[in-house]
Amino acid sequence: MTTIRRSEPDRTASVLREGFDYPFSKLDPFGDHIDPPSVALYETLVVKGPDGKAHPGLAESWSISEDKLTWRFTLRPGARFHSGARADAAAVVKSLDRLRWGFHGGNQLWYWDPVDRAFASGEEEITFTLHHPYVRLPSLLWGTHTAIHNETFRERNAARHGYDVADGTGPFRFVSWSLERVELERWPDYPGSTAHFLSTCAGKSGLAEVRPQWLGASRAEAGCAGRPCPAKLPGRSRIPGRGPRFGTNRRTLLRSRRSRATAHRYQAGSAIASFRSRRTESAPLPLWRTRVRRRWQEGCFRRRWCTSVRR
């Protein structure tokens, strides 16, 4: 079994530090939140360029069928994870399947809805078949929620992954993680990106000696960056690992606990059914679920058509 251990710091490398005003989440694409250090550790199949278009990432090229229902991505030849394991099509598909189906008890995340299948059609080729033409497929594949990781390695180290170990294909590899500090180091075997705006990411470039560190604000070390600490702010709550984001009143907390998939379905149902009353949006969680479901079952696309739903 391959084990990735913490690397010993290279004291001769220049250190590039970047600060944030919140504690860090674990370095794992399969998590509630993806912090900036993960972008240096993991790659996506494509990357979003300054022109807003897709450029090569882990996939060096791709093609689209005439009916726009089939997309084929060719991976970088000989791609490997930091552990040395092969990042071939089978490994990439396994990673994507985990991120697609693993969050809600086997239910697919909503942003995969246009995709029918994703499978390895060759040793270094991945094919996506769609339910309908979908020109925004690249935007799905360049997001941090589809970052390619070594899922086999993650399964073997489930409790430690993202905290003590991590295995990606990006230009930097894991050194250490804590709530207040993340440190990576240049991976010397990274072949570089074919995207022109990332061409300096090759290990032979002048950036090879840079050692990035991300510092998360903590009350003890940063004094809350000259601002009141979250615990001192009136009417605010601190969610572990995320910083002050939501109020403490019941209505806001109910909204914050809804999953993306549930929120998306609710918003879609509300738009079609013209069901955006303030009374319903602020109702307790079981109540609005029941009302939306009843209206859909009875075909109530206009409020005046519905007679049996209690208001």
C-alpha positions in Angstrom: 0.0 0.0 0.0 1.3 3.4 -1.0 1.6 5.9 1.8 2.2 9.6 1.4 4.0 11.1 4.4 4.4 14.7 5.4 7.3 16.3 3.5 10.2 17.8 5.4 10.2 21.6 4.8 12.8 22.9 2.3 14.4 25.7 4.3 16.2 27.1 1.1 12.9 27.8 -0.7 11.3 31.2 -0.8 8.0 31.4 1.1 5.0 33.0 -0.5 2.3 33.7 2.2 -1.4 34.5 1.6 -3.8 35.4 4.4 -7.5 34.7 4.9 -9.9 35.8 7.6 -11.4 32.3 8.3 -10.1 28.9 9.4 -9.4 26.4 6.7 -11.4 23.3 5.7 -9.6 20.1 5.0 -7.8 19.7 1.7 -10.3 17.2 0.3 -12.6 17.8 -2.8 -15.1 15.6 -1.0 -16.0 18.1 1.6 -18.4 20.9 2.5 -16.1 23.6 1.3 -13.0 23.9 -0.9 -10.4 26.5 0.1 -7.9 28.1 -2.3 -4.9 25.8 -1.3 -6.8 22.9 -2.9 -6.5 24.6 -6.3 -2.7 24.2 -6.1 -2.9 20.6 -4.9 -5.6 19.3 -7.3 -6.3 19.7 -10.9 -9.5 19.7 -12.9 -10.0 18.3 -16.4 -10.2 21.9 -17.8 -9.4 25.3 -16.4 -11.2 28.6 -16.9 -9.0 31.1 -18.7 -9.0 34.9 -18.5 -11.2 34.9 -21.6 -13.9 32.9 -19.8 -13.4 29.9 -22.0 -12.1 26.3 -21.2 -8.4 25.6 -21.5 -6.4 22.4 -21.0 -6.0 21.1 -17.5 -5.5 17.5 -16.7 -7.1 16.9 -20.1 -4.9 18.2 -22.9 -7.6 18.2 -25.6 -11.3 17.3 -26.2 -13.8 16.9 -29.0 -17.6 17.2 -29.3 -19.8 15.1 -31.5 -22.0 16.7 -34.2 -25.2 16.2 -32.2 -23.5 17.8 -29.2 -24.4 14.8 -27.0 -21.0 13.2 -26.7 -17.8 14.9 -25.3 -14.4 13.1 -25.4 -11.5 14.3 -23.2 -7.9 13.1 -23.8 -5.8 13.1 -20.6 -2.2 14.3 -20.3 0.0 11.4 -21.4 1.5 9.5 -18.5 -0.3 11.6 -15.8 0.4 10.5 -12.3 -0.7 11.5 -8.8 1.8 12.8 -6.2 2.1 9.3 -4.8 3.3 7.9 -8.1 0.0 6.1 -8.8 -1.3 6.5 -12.4 -3.9 9.1 -13.1 -5.4 7.3 -16.0 -9.0 7.4 -17.3 -10.2 4.8 -14.9 -8.8 6.7 -11.9 -10.2 10.0 -13.0 -13.7 8.5 -13.6 -13.6 6.9 -10.2 -12.8 10.3 -8.7 -15.6 12.0 -10.6 -18.1 9.3 -9.7 -17.4 9.8 -6.0 -17.9 13.5 -6.3 -21.1 13.0 -8.4 -22.9 10.4 -6.3 -21.2 10.4 -2.9 -22.6 13.5 -1.1 -26.3 12.7 -0.5 -26.6 9.0 0.1 -26.2 8.0 -3.5 -28.3 10.8 -5.0 -26.7 12.7 -7.8 -25.7 16.3 -7.2 -27.9 18.6 -9.2 -25.2 20.2 -11.4 -24.6 16.8 -13.0 -28.2 16.6 -14.2 -27.4 17.1 -17.9 -24.9 14.2 -17.8 -26.0 10.7 -18.6 -22.8 8.8 -18.3 -19.1 9.4 -17.6 -16.8 6.5 -18.5 -13.3 5.5 -19.5 -13.4 4.9 -23.3 -9.7 4.3 -23.4 -6.6 4.2 -21.2 -6.3 8.0 -21.4 -9.7 9.0 -22.8 -12.9 9.9 -20.9 -16.3 10.1 -22.6 -19.3 12.1 -21.3 -22.7 11.3 -22.8 -25.5 13.9 -22.2 -29.2 13.8 -22.0 -29.4 17.0 -24.1 -26.9 19.4 -25.6 -25.2 21.3 -22.8 -22.6 23.9 -23.8 -21.8 24.6 -20.2 -20.3 21.2 -19.5 -16.8 22.8 -19.2 -18.0 25.0 -16.4 -19.0 21.8 -14.5 -15.5 20.3 -15.1 -13.4 23.3 -14.1 -15.1 23.8 -10.8 -13.5 22.8 -7.5 -16.3 20.4 -6.9 -14.9 18.2 -9.7 -11.2 18.4 -8.6 -9.4 15.1 -9.5 -8.0 13.2 -6.6 -6.8 9.7 -6.0 -10.0 8.1 -4.8 -8.4 4.7 -4.1 -5.9 6.4 -1.8 -8.7 8.4 -0.2 -10.7 5.3 0.6 -7.6 3.8 2.3 -7.0 6.9 4.4 -10.6 8.2 4.8 -10.1 9.5 8.4 -6.8 11.2 7.6 -7.4 12.4 4.1 -7.2 16.2 3.8 -5.8 16.5 7.3 -2.5 14.5 7.3 -2.3 13.2 3.8 -3.6 14.1 0.3 -3.0 12.9 -3.2 -3.6 15.1 -6.3 -2.0 15.9 -9.7 -1.4 19.6 -9.3 1.9 21.6 -9.3 2.1 21.5 -5.5 2.0 18.6 -3.1 0.9 18.3 0.5 3.2 19.3 3.4 1.0 20.2 6.4 -2.5 21.3 7.3 -4.1 23.0 10.3 -7.1 25.3 10.8 -4.8 28.3 10.8 -2.1 27.2 8.4 -1.7 25.2 5.2 1.7 24.6 3.6 2.5 23.0 0.3 5.7 22.5 -1.7 6.5 22.4 -5.4 6.1 19.0 -6.9 9.3 18.5 -9.0 7.7 15.9 -11.4 4.9 18.2 -12.5 5.2 18.4 -16.3 3.6 21.9 -16.6 0.3 23.1 -18.1 -0.3 23.5 -21.8 -2.6 26.4 -21.0 -0.6 29.5 -22.1 -1.5 31.6 -19.0 -0.3 28.7 -16.8 2.9 28.0 -18.7 5.1 29.1 -15.8 3.7 26.2 -13.6 6.4 23.8 -15.0 8.8 22.5 -12.4 11.7 23.9 -14.4 10.5 27.5 -14.1 11.7 30.2 -11.8 8.8 29.4 -9.4 10.3 26.0 -8.6 11.8 27.4 -5.4 8.6 29.0 -4.1 7.0 27.4 -1.1 3.4 28.7 -0.6 1.8 29.1 2.8 -1.9 30.0 3.5 -2.6 31.6 6.8 -6.1 31.6 8.3 -7.0 34.3 10.8 -7.3 33.2 14.4 -8.1 35.3 17.4 -4.8 34.3 19.1 -2.4 35.0 16.1 -4.1 37.7 14.1 -6.2 39.5 16.6 -9.1 39.2 14.2 -7.2 41.4 11.7 -8.0 44.6 13.5 -11.8 43.9 13.5 -14.1 42.6 16.2 -13.8 38.8 16.6 -16.8 36.8 15.4 -17.6 35.8 19.0 -18.0 39.5 19.9 -20.3 40.4 17.1 -23.9 40.8 18.2 -26.4 38.4 16.7 -23.9 36.4 14.8 -22.8 32.7 15.0 -19.6 31.1 14.1 -19.8 27.9 12.0 -16.7 25.7 12.6 -14.3 25.9 9.7 -16.3 28.5 7.8 -16.1 31.8 9.7 -19.1 34.1 10.5 -21.5 33.6 7.6 -25.1 33.2 8.9 -27.3 34.9 11.4 -28.7 33.1 14.4 -32.4 33.6 13.8 -34.5 30.5 13.0 -35.4 31.4 9.5 -31.8 32.0 8.4 -30.5 28.8 10.1 -33.2 26.7 8.3 -32.1 28.1 5.0 -28.4 27.5 5.7 -29.1 23.8 6.5 -30.7 23.0 3.2 -28.6 21.0 0.8 -27.7 22.5 -2.7 -29.9 19.8 -4.4 -32.9 20.6 -2.2 -32.5 24.3 -2.5 -32.2 24.0 -6.3 -35.3 21.9 -6.6 -37.2 24.3 -4.3 -36.1 27.3 -6.4 -37.1 25.6 -9.7 -40.5 24.6 -8.3 -41.1 28.1 -6.9 -40.3 29.8 -10.2 -42.6 27.5 -12.3 -45.4 27.5 -9.8 -45.2 31.2 -9.0 -44.9 30.2 -5.5 -42.7 32.8 -3.9 -44.9 34.1 -1.1 -43.0 35.5 1.9 -45.1 33.4 4.2 -44.0 30.2 2.5 -40.3 31.1 2.2 -40.1 31.8 5.9 -42.1 28.7 7.0 -40.5 25.9 9.0 -38.6 23.3 6.9 -41.3 20.5 6.9 -44.0 22.9 6.1 -42.6 24.4 2.8 -41.6 20.9 1.6 -45.1 19.6 2.1 -46.7 22.6 0.3 -44.4 22.4 -2.7 -44.9 18.7 -3.0 -48.7 19.0 -2.9 -48.8 21.7 -5.5 -46.7 19.7 -7.8 -48.8 16.5 -7.3 -52.0 18.4 -8.0 -50.6 20.3 -11.0 -51.1 23.6 -9.4 -48.9 25.9 -11.6 -50.9 29.0 -10.6 -52.0 29.7 -7.0 -55.6 30.4 -8.0 -56.0 26.9 -9.4 -55.3 25.3 -6.1 -58.2 24.8 -3.8 -57.2 21.9 -1.5 -53.8 23.2 -0.3 -54.1 24.9 3.1 -52.6 28.4 3.3 
